[in-house]
Amino acid sequence: MNTRFFLLLERQQKLDARLRLAQSLRDADPLEIARLHAGKRTLRQRLAQLMGRSAPRLA
């Protein structure tokens, strides 16, 4: 695993943690949650490019 791939995985883990926290709040901001989801999708696409295949689709 190269350094860039590892750093992207680390960023994805941090983003997942922020997303879970935002979703667990009673007064969660839907725009913040949408922004976090978009960031997660972008990171998944970058990781897939590094692996040499297309990004998996989210349902």
C-alpha positions as CSV (number, residue, x, y, z in Angstrom):
1,M,0.0,0.0,0.0
2,N,1.5,3.3,-1.0
3,T,1.5,6.5,1.1
4,R,-1.1,8.3,-0.9
5,F,-3.5,5.4,-0.7
6,F,-3.0,5.1,3.1
7,L,-3.6,8.9,3.6
8,L,-6.8,8.7,1.6
9,L,-8.0,5.7,3.7
10,E,-7.2,7.7,6.9
11,R,-9.1,10.7,5.6
12,Q,-12.1,8.4,4.8
13,Q,-12.1,7.0,8.3
14,K,-12.1,10.5,9.8
15,L,-14.9,11.5,7.4
16,D,-16.9,8.4,8.4
17,A,-16.5,9.4,12.1
18,R,-17.7,12.9,11.4
19,L,-20.6,11.6,9.4
20,R,-21.7,9.2,12.1
21,L,-21.5,12.0,14.7
22,A,-23.5,14.4,12.5
23,Q,-26.2,11.8,11.9
24,S,-26.5,11.0,15.6
25,L,-27.2,14.5,16.7
26,R,-30.8,15.3,17.4
27,D,-30.7,18.6,15.5
28,A,-28.6,17.3,12.7
29,D,-28.0,19.7,9.8
30,P,-29.1,18.0,6.6
31,L,-26.8,20.2,4.4
32,E,-23.8,19.2,6.5
33,I,-24.7,15.5,6.2
34,A,-25.1,15.9,2.4
35,R,-21.7,17.6,2.2
36,L,-20.1,14.8,4.2
37,H,-21.7,12.2,2.0
38,A,-20.4,14.0,-1.1
39,G,-16.9,14.1,0.4
40,K,-17.1,10.4,1.1
41,R,-18.2,9.6,-2.4
42,T,-15.3,11.7,-3.8
43,L,-12.8,9.9,-1.6
44,R,-14.2,6.5,-2.6
45,Q,-13.7,7.5,-6.3
46,R,-10.1,8.5,-5.7
47,L,-9.3,5.3,-3.9
48,A,-10.9,3.3,-6.7
49,Q,-8.8,5.2,-9.2
50,L,-5.6,4.4,-7.3
51,M,-6.6,0.7,-7.3
52,G,-7.2,0.9,-11.1
53,R,-10.9,0.1,-11.2
54,S,-14.1,2.1,-11.2
55,A,-15.7,3.2,-8.0
56,P,-18.4,1.1,-6.4
57,R,-21.9,2.6,-6.7
58,L,-23.8,3.6,-3.6
59,A,-27.5,2.6,-3.5
